[in-house]
Amino acid sequence: MTKSFLARAALLASAPLLLASAQPMMMPPVDDKVAELRDAALDDEMAWDILETLTTEIGPRLGGTPAEARARAWSVERLTAMGFSNVRVEEFQMDTWVRGEERASIVAPFPQDLVVTALGNSGSTNGELTAEVVGYDNFWDFAAAPAEDVAGKIVYISHAMPANQDGSGYGAYGVGRFVGPNMAAQRGAAAILVKSIGTDHNRTPHTGNTNFQDGVTPIPAGALSVPDGEQLERVLERGRPVTISLTLTSRRIGMQTSGNVIAEVPGRDPDAKKVLVACHLDSWDNSPGVFDDGAGCAIVASAAKRIMDAGTPARTIQVVWFGAEEVGIHGGADFAERHNGTDYHLVAESDFGADRIWKIDTNLGEDRKAETDALRAALYPLGIVPGSYEAAGGADIGPLMREGAPGIGLRQDGTRYFDLHHTSNDTLDKVDPAQLKQNVAAWTAMLAVAAGPVE
């Protein structure tokens, strides 16, 4: 009785503080036309059709390969048929990597096969490589280990990546994939395996890019599926020497063509700064790339089409489907070399799947706070909460933002994104049509505000 009373008294005493921290935010009124466009987009069918057609008729489209070239040709035809203006491709050249054979097995002490995939930019085993394994619970344990412990061996790095709505586990726990191979190569390791940077428990390994510094010879670098990584960890815990046979015959095929597909909705004021909405067209070669990032392309194109069908916006809307993002953000870098970030009113990118948008972040600056608040108000009825006034970003738009382009982040729910990310499970059946439509509605509302009134 006394304990319960004291607990209630403490809660009542803190109530003014709780209420003070939960004061309602003042939202400006939403323009009737913006609300009309937003609400109509909740019945959108265009995004699904674009996504279904791209991922069915083209499928996987690795940067710099003939599959990506087919995707560009398909994109030009599709965007032209949708009525966009100035549809074109800005081509660029890139040093292209492709995977080959992929096999792994424990040779001793408990012989069994493991499911593995090569990481982007992996070196080749040049046949079969057999070596002892040295394992680490995480990248930081590996980084602290003496170099002589790994020389001539296969390094294995684990992690404990959690599922998060904002996807923050990826950056925090993905370091073993991002820089582990380069460090292992510098220390003389024969090869490196990482537990897939993912949150699922399927025997579907997650690929993804890694990079080697200039002067560092790439070593074979692969990812085990999460269950296979855990299996290897249990074997290592037995305390006996573990030997693995690994075959990864990845190779480079030289300079190949990629490109950014660009389409526009012309605005009434040719001198006004543009609004850029983006995705990346390429995918990894192990799946049709539905969540990553066919959905993003479908979302931004459908939203821009809705604005175009409603009339002419004040500002030109530029739709960019970037090329070769997965293998090094080549498209974003090339676009920033050709276009000036200061020419943009804002830039935004959809590249985090197809699940619902739950938050808006912006970095439009203090002098555009009213515009930010108008965006927040337009999105609020979709269940999208206000986020930061000082944060936005995206892989492909990052180079433009570093040149001064303001950005908007429409943050999607990433709770299950890393179950699918960079795996063969990134397929059309994973998309919830209702959540896809909510994305289109959010992007339509954002464009209706940012591009100016439609006439």
C-alpha positions in Angstrom: 0.0 0.0 0.0 2.7 2.5 1.0 4.9 1.6 -2.0 1.9 2.1 -4.4 1.0 5.4 -2.8 4.6 6.7 -3.1 4.7 5.7 -6.8 1.5 7.6 -7.5 2.7 10.6 -5.6 6.0 10.6 -7.6 4.0 10.4 -10.9 1.7 13.3 -9.9 4.7 15.4 -8.9 6.3 14.9 -12.3 3.1 15.5 -14.2 3.7 19.2 -14.9 7.1 18.4 -16.4 5.6 15.6 -18.5 2.8 18.0 -19.8 5.3 20.7 -20.5 7.4 18.4 -22.7 4.3 17.3 -24.6 2.9 20.7 -25.6 1.0 20.5 -28.9 2.9 21.7 -32.0 1.3 24.5 -33.9 0.6 23.4 -37.5 -0.1 25.9 -40.3 -3.2 25.3 -42.4 -2.8 23.0 -45.4 -3.6 24.3 -48.8 -6.8 22.6 -50.2 -5.0 21.6 -53.4 -2.1 20.1 -51.6 -4.5 18.1 -49.4 -6.5 17.0 -52.4 -3.4 15.7 -54.3 -2.2 14.0 -51.2 -5.4 12.2 -50.4 -6.0 11.1 -54.0 -2.5 9.5 -54.1 -3.6 7.1 -51.4 -5.4 5.2 -54.2 -2.3 5.3 -56.5 -1.7 2.3 -58.8 1.1 3.8 -60.9 3.9 3.0 -58.4 3.0 -0.7 -58.2 2.8 -0.9 -62.0 6.2 0.7 -62.5 7.8 -1.5 -59.8 6.2 -4.7 -61.0 7.2 -4.1 -64.6 10.8 -3.0 -63.9 11.5 -5.9 -61.6 9.7 -8.5 -63.8 10.9 -7.4 -67.2 14.5 -6.4 -66.3 15.2 -8.1 -63.0 18.6 -7.8 -61.4 20.7 -4.8 -62.8 24.2 -4.6 -61.5 25.9 -1.3 -62.3 28.0 -1.3 -65.4 26.5 -4.5 -66.8 24.3 -5.2 -69.8 21.4 -5.7 -67.4 21.7 -2.1 -66.1 21.9 -0.9 -69.7 18.6 -2.7 -70.4 17.1 -1.0 -67.4 18.2 2.5 -68.6 16.6 1.8 -72.0 13.4 0.6 -70.3 13.4 3.7 -68.1 13.7 6.1 -71.0 10.8 4.4 -72.7 8.6 4.3 -69.6 9.2 7.9 -68.4 8.7 9.2 -71.9 5.4 7.3 -72.2 4.3 8.8 -68.8 4.6 12.2 -70.4 7.7 13.6 -68.7 9.8 16.1 -70.6 13.5 16.2 -71.4 13.9 12.4 -70.8 17.6 11.5 -71.3 20.5 9.6 -70.0 23.8 11.1 -68.8 26.3 8.3 -69.3 29.6 7.8 -67.5 32.3 5.2 -67.4 33.1 3.0 -64.4 35.5 0.3 -63.5 33.2 -2.7 -63.2 33.3 -5.7 -60.8 31.3 -8.9 -61.3 31.0 -12.0 -59.2 31.9 -15.6 -60.1 31.7 -18.9 -58.3 30.8 -18.8 -54.6 31.4 -21.8 -52.4 32.5 -22.3 -48.7 32.8 -25.2 -46.4 34.3 -26.2 -43.1 37.0 -28.8 -43.8 37.9 -29.5 -40.2 37.0 -30.3 -37.5 33.3 -30.8 -38.5 33.0 -30.9 -42.3 29.9 -29.1 -43.7 28.9 -26.6 -46.3 28.4 -22.9 -45.6 26.2 -20.5 -47.6 28.4 -17.5 -48.8 28.2 -14.6 -51.2 31.0 -12.3 -52.4 31.1 -8.7 -51.3 31.4 -6.1 -54.0 35.0 -5.4 -55.0 36.1 -8.8 -53.5 39.3 -10.2 -54.7 39.5 -13.7 -56.2 40.7 -16.9 -54.6 42.0 -18.0 -58.0 40.5 -21.4 -57.5 40.1 -23.0 -54.1 41.6 -21.5 -51.0 42.0 -23.6 -47.9 43.2 -21.9 -44.7 42.7 -21.8 -40.9 40.1 -19.4 -39.6 40.5 -16.9 -36.8 37.3 -15.5 -35.5 36.3 -12.2 -33.7 33.0 -11.3 -32.0 33.0 -7.8 -33.7 35.1 -5.5 -35.8 36.6 -3.7 -32.8 38.0 -7.0 -31.4 39.5 -7.6 -34.8 41.0 -4.1 -34.9 42.6 -4.5 -31.5 44.2 -7.9 -32.4 47.9 -8.1 -33.4 48.5 -8.3 -37.1 50.5 -11.5 -36.7 47.4 -13.3 -35.5 45.7 -13.1 -38.9 48.6 -13.4 -41.4 47.9 -16.1 -43.9 44.5 -17.0 -42.3 40.9 -16.5 -43.1 39.5 -13.8 -40.8 35.9 -14.1 -39.6 34.0 -11.1 -38.1 30.7 -11.3 -36.3 28.3 -8.6 -35.0 25.1 -8.2 -33.0 23.1 -5.9 -35.4 19.6 -5.1 -34.1 16.5 -4.2 -36.1 15.7 -0.5 -35.8 12.9 1.6 -37.2 15.4 4.2 -38.4 18.0 1.6 -39.6 20.7 3.0 -37.4 22.0 -0.5 -36.7 23.4 -0.6 -40.2 26.0 2.1 -39.7 26.9 1.0 -36.2 27.3 -2.7 -36.9 28.2 -2.8 -40.6 31.8 -1.6 -40.1 33.1 -5.1 -40.3 31.9 -5.2 -44.0 32.7 -1.6 -44.8 36.4 -1.5 -43.7 37.1 -5.0 -42.3 38.3 -6.4 -45.7 40.7 -3.5 -46.2 42.2 -3.9 -42.8 42.5 -7.7 -43.1 44.3 -7.3 -46.4 46.7 -4.8 -44.9 47.5 -7.3 -42.1 48.2 -10.1 -44.6 45.1 -12.2 -44.2 44.4 -14.7 -46.9 40.7 -13.9 -47.0 37.9 -12.5 -44.9 34.3 -13.6 -44.1 31.8 -11.6 -42.2 28.4 -12.5 -40.8 26.0 -10.9 -43.2 25.0 -7.3 -42.2 21.4 -8.2 -41.8 18.7 -8.9 -39.2 17.0 -12.0 -40.7 17.7 -15.6 -39.9 17.4 -17.1 -43.4 20.2 -18.8 -45.3 20.3 -15.9 -47.7 23.6 -14.1 -47.4 23.6 -10.3 -47.8 26.1 -8.9 -50.3 27.1 -5.3 -50.3 30.1 -3.2 -51.2 33.5 -3.0 -49.6 36.5 -1.0 -50.7 40.2 -1.4 -50.7 42.5 1.6 -50.4 44.9 2.5 -53.2 47.9 0.3 -52.9 46.1 -2.5 -51.0 45.7 -5.7 -53.0 42.1 -6.9 -52.7 41.7 -10.2 -50.9 38.7 -12.5 -51.2 35.9 -11.1 -49.1 32.5 -12.8 -48.5 29.5 -12.7 -46.3 28.0 -15.8 -44.7 24.3 -16.0 -44.1 23.4 -15.1 -40.6 22.6 -18.7 -39.6 25.8 -19.9 -41.2 27.8 -17.3 -39.4 26.3 -18.4 -36.1 27.1 -22.0 -37.0 30.7 -21.2 -37.7 30.8 -19.3 -34.3 29.6 -22.4 -32.5 32.3 -24.5 -34.2 35.0 -21.9 -33.2 33.7 -22.0 -29.6 34.7 -25.7 -29.4 38.3 -24.5 -29.2 39.8 -26.7 -31.9 41.5 -25.4 -35.0 39.0 -24.7 -37.8 39.9 -24.9 -41.5 37.7 -23.5 -44.3 37.7 -24.1 -48.0 36.7 -21.0 -49.9 36.1 -20.3 -53.6 35.2 -16.8 -54.7 36.2 -16.1 -58.4 35.1 -12.4 -58.6 36.8 -10.3 -61.2 37.0 -6.9 -62.7 36.0 -6.5 -66.4 37.4 -3.0 -67.0 35.7 0.3 -67.8 32.0 -0.1 -68.7 29.1 2.3 -69.3 26.6 3.3 -66.7 24.4 6.4 -66.5 21.8 8.5 -64.8 18.3 8.6 -66.2 16.7 12.1 -66.0 13.2 13.3 -66.6 11.5 16.6 -65.9 8.2 18.3 -65.1 8.8 21.8 -66.4 7.8 24.6 -64.1 6.3 28.0 -64.9 9.4 29.9 -63.8 12.5 28.8 -65.8 14.8 30.8 -63.5 13.5 29.3 -60.3 15.7 26.7 -58.5 14.6 23.1 -59.3 13.3 20.4 -57.0 15.1 17.1 -57.4 13.6 13.7 -56.4 15.7 10.6 -56.8 16.2 6.9 -56.4 18.8 4.5 -57.8 18.0 2.3 -60.7 20.7 -0.3 -60.3 20.5 -3.2 -57.9 22.8 -6.0 -56.8 22.9 -9.0 -59.1 21.4 -11.5 -56.7 17.8 -10.2 -56.8 15.4 -8.0 -58.7 16.0 -5.2 -56.3 12.5 -4.4 -55.2 13.0 -2.7 -51.9 16.5 -1.6 -52.9 15.7 0.4 -54.9 13.0 -0.3 -57.5 10.4 0.9 -55.0 12.1 4.2 -54.6 12.1 4.8 -58.4 8.4 3.9 -58.6 7.5 6.2 -55.7 9.2 9.4 -56.9 8.2 9.0 -60.5 4.5 8.3 -59.5 4.5 11.4 -57.2 6.0 13.6 -59.9 3.5 12.3 -62.5 0.6 13.2 -60.2 1.9 16.8 -59.9 2.3 16.9 -63.7 -1.2 15.6 -64.3 -2.6 18.3 -62.0 -1.1 21.2 -63.9 2.1 23.1 -64.0 4.1 23.7 -60.8 6.0 26.9 -60.2 9.4 25.1 -60.0 10.7 22.4 -62.4 10.7 19.0 -60.9 13.6 16.9 -61.9 13.3 13.1 -61.5 16.7 11.3 -61.4 17.1 7.5 -61.4 20.7 7.2 -60.5 23.0 4.5 -61.9 25.6 2.4 -60.2 24.8 3.4 -56.6 25.4 0.0 -55.0 28.9 -0.4 -56.3 30.3 2.9 -55.3 27.7 5.8 -55.6 29.2 6.5 -59.1 26.0 8.0 -60.4 25.7 10.5 -57.6 29.3 11.6 -58.0 29.0 12.0 -61.7 25.8 14.0 -61.4 27.3 16.4 -58.9 30.2 17.0 -61.3 27.8 18.0 -64.0 25.2 19.9 -62.0 25.6 22.6 -59.3 24.0 21.9 -55.9 23.2 25.5 -55.4 20.8 25.3 -58.4 18.4 23.3 -56.4 15.6 24.5 -54.1 15.8 21.1 -52.4 16.8 17.5 -53.1 15.3 14.3 -51.7 15.9 10.5 -52.3 13.8 7.4 -51.7 16.1 4.5 -51.0 15.0 2.6 -47.9 12.4 0.2 -49.2 8.6 0.4 -49.5 7.3 0.4 -46.0 5.4 3.4 -44.6 7.1 6.8 -44.1 6.9 7.7 -40.4 9.0 10.9 -40.0 10.2 13.9 -42.0 13.7 15.5 -41.5 14.8 18.6 -43.2 17.8 20.9 -43.5 16.3 23.8 -45.4 17.7 26.4 -43.0 16.2 28.9 -40.5 15.1 31.3 -43.2 12.9 28.5 -44.7 11.4 27.3 -41.5 7.9 28.3 -42.6 8.2 26.1 -45.7 9.4 23.2 -43.5 6.4 23.7 -41.2 4.1 23.7 -44.2 5.6 20.4 -45.3 5.2 18.9 -41.8 1.5 20.0 -41.7 0.8 18.5 -45.2 2.3 15.1 -44.1 0.9 15.0 -40.6 -2.5 13.4 -41.6 -0.5 10.5 -43.1 0.9 9.6 -39.7 4.3 11.2 -40.4 5.8 12.9 -37.4 8.0 16.0 -37.4 11.7 15.2 -37.1 14.8 17.3 -37.2 15.1 20.8 -38.8 18.8 20.1 -39.4 19.1 16.6 -40.8 18.6 15.1 -44.3 20.5 13.0 -46.7 20.8 10.1 -49.1 23.6 8.3 -50.8 23.2 9.7 -54.3 22.1 13.2 -53.3 24.9 13.4 -50.8 27.4 14.9 -53.3 24.8 17.6 -54.2 24.2 18.4 -50.6 27.9 18.8 -49.9 27.8 21.4 -52.7 25.1 23.3 -50.9 21.8 21.8 -52.0 19.2 21.8 -49.1 17.7 18.4 -48.5 14.5 16.6 -47.2 14.4 13.1 -45.7 11.1 11.3 -45.8 12.1 8.5 -43.4 10.6 5.0 -44.1 10.1 2.4 -41.5 13.2 0.2 -41.6 12.3 -2.4 -39.0 12.3 -5.2 -41.6 14.4 -3.5 -44.3 17.6 -5.3 -43.3 15.9 -8.7 -43.4 15.8 -8.2 -47.2 18.6 -5.7 -47.9 21.1 -7.0 -50.6 19.7 -10.6 -50.5 17.9 -12.8 -53.0 14.8 -12.3 -50.8 14.4 -8.8 -52.1 11.4 -9.7 -54.2 8.0 -8.2 -55.2 5.9 -10.3 -52.8 7.5 -8.5 -49.8 5.8 -5.2 -50.8 2.7 -4.1 -48.9 0.6 -2.2 -51.5 -1.1 0.0 -48.9 2.3 1.1 -47.5 3.6 1.8 -51.0 0.6 4.0 -51.6 1.3 5.9 -48.4 4.8 6.7 -49.7 3.4 8.0 -52.9 0.9 10.2 -51.0 3.8 11.6 -48.9 6.0 12.4 -51.8 3.1 13.9 -53.7 2.3 16.2 -50.8 6.0 17.1 -50.4 6.2 18.1 -54.1 2.9 20.0 -54.0 4.4 22.2 -51.3 8.1 22.4 -52.4 7.5 22.9 -56.2 5.0 25.6 -55.6 1.3 25.8 -56.4 0.1 23.9 -59.4 -1.8 26.0 -62.1 
